[in-house]
Amino acid sequence: MISAVLPTYNRADLSFVRGEGSWLFTGDGRRYLDLAAGIAVNALGHAHPALVERLTEQAQRLWHVSNLYHIPEQEALAQALVDATFADTAFFTNSGTEACELAVKMTRRYWYDRDQKGRTTILAFEGAFHGRSAAGIAAAGSEKMTKGFAPLLPGFRQLPWGDAAALAEAIVAADVGGVIIEPVQGEGGIRPAEVAFLKALRSLCDQTGVLLIMDEVQCGMGRTGRLFAHEWAGISPDVMMVAKGIGGGFPLGAVLATEKAAACMVAGTHGSTYGGNPLACAVGGRVMEIVSDPAFLAEVNRKAGLMRQSLEAIVATHPDVFEEVRGLGLMLGLKCRVTNTDVVKACYAAGLLTVPGADNVVRILPALNIPDADIAEAVARLDTAAQSL
């Protein structure tokens, strides 16, 4: 049977009808241990009782009204994010891609309002992924992302990943207005930026006045063991993109910014029909309550240590299949010696869900609250998959 869905994904021959915690179930009763979490979206696993309760409560009251009015659930989530971060203000979107669009607009409008209209270039880094919109693919710049979509949105320049010297040389150009970076590249192969590089980046932005945009769509919301990954470097951005985990599976994104960076975005400069709707923000508010708790984050770090230690043992046991473990917190990657998609397929056969990434990496992105017993089971199934290869 030919699907009516546009074939832009190479989909696995799997279909799930139910989820519970870290497990997904097919219609014929097979169950799979989920180390993909919807690509870092299901931060609290599937059908988390607290999220189901909050969603149901809100669904019975109000779903949508539009941003023509004040939305209490939106105001509450914005305040929670501001209280927990560097930011002074928040704008809600439906996705990380939409967040990228606003971050780019905000950066360019910032300089426009300062009568420096030529400062439109945003520096980005090879291996990046910032979504699949016009701005997102232009920022990434790779042939894989941009082929066939010319003319690209102008004003982006890609630099080598982690190259402080190249950054220092590029950032002083008169046309540079911003730098966009993922503190941990996700699609790029689970590549954390070095702390020293992030500190140097913040310092260079301070020296030049260039706005620093952090893309924490995949690595944020507790994924690395801090609420946001840039906190490990002891720095903060001027603008930050958030999505994926913030909704716990419900479509939600946000742009957070300092008052200085956001002052240019006045009435009429940006909008969203669905962004910040009561249903999404009610769920996001409950996610935020849970994942911002220091005790919860401490557990993420403990589980991350257990997971990483177990994965290191798998690499040592199967040196012909795996090369190394990389990443932070529960945003981990297995660099493969065999083709990474073969590993993913072998995991399917073992009842385990993982995600391929660039640089021949298999991404390990479990729910942040995955039980220890499920970690042990996941590693056992990964061992089975590796043996088959």
Steps between C-alpha positions, in 0.01 A plus 500: 500500500636842400495752784338839452772653723773699321804267496757733657605240760660159458264346752570173680240228453364565848176648626414555865156523658586556865779628722571459869809645667802397294308237300309507173254233385398394150150398401597132499634515855874537447673740738807714442723675751519860387843667507387752238228682696358647181848648434540650849137615515340261750710627789279325757426191294165399356166577666653649814211518750570861603497616138189300414325655800603856410410453133159356589422777746588771250325326209178509696532876551660674201715399202555812294414869501788671309761749606257788460432441871695433816539126560555410868669166427741675263580773753569236767736297281682812381553607860628156598753504215612854579539417869717197420724651229692803376193624311270795560235403247363205303311449175329166440507307174387154390845363417875553503492594133264788576723600789793525259305733273429738787857486633630605158238775464573631848874514435464690176235736635725572800762653273246666273362692796853613587554649153757230419302345219803330348550266795282224357744207488459221754793267557418130533701176517549200276302199610221718637128435479258785562185365339379476141363848436663751267704646783580163655644338189692815406655507847604133478632548149573134425427357156271241659282778643513750215519301173217597267371788713687793350498792520584470868423767755817712502696615802647183650861387520613159626815453709688183601354338812682605815764710320557800728755659268264491201224644717722782628595591143145488364310674779673835457368544145285811468197307372478247787204544732458160665638153566276193521620179663374177653695445826469131410442418136227237471442421132870576451599189696472584872794740504527714816678832464802529728441715806803713411359562153160607635667736747710647220189539286318691774805722553531578128130586479540734798799669339330555165138546608396203285191318627550141615216262403495162673306226325394277790215335313645149544747545788282713727229430760715283724637277224866548604442502876466877524180678408687637197829373362675838486488508881786247508727773358383760750383736226168624366376598154314809388238297314411132541291256297307236696266221385480118498508406871319812618163353400575144607353384168251781444607743220659800671802721453628832629749776447647643819691828495643778709310826514777668299492244218120488483419870530487529121212251471203730548134448407467380141858376454417134559207273576361149512144374471551190714815592690449519875147357494351402838522126436870501408601737778307309765693184410827692466447654838473157662809378316688806623391438859639147484825537305618823666493338844863464622422155636373390158813635328719323756326176404559572131871530574502179703317309227733653241801368688346154515408508131840625390687243707287226348554630147876517555486133593310425177767682298773301675314174436433576132803699373431391141153657515550810716781751533406732787229654717447876480260759632367650823235381744236291324594642162747229402643366178671179396757561228484191281761308303228328298232702321283671762174421319590131517528537877162675515342217300662237721358683800153483345540123474597494869195705600695822557447844345798727431563793265771540234702820481781649294863389536384135502350536847202327662323737737384384843224737618290325766231654715663701776315296761588158354512242783830332583348164407419631152857626462626150577249348256595751230868416533424128484301552179776718356747220576273258310486737206880539497550123511283464190738730313 
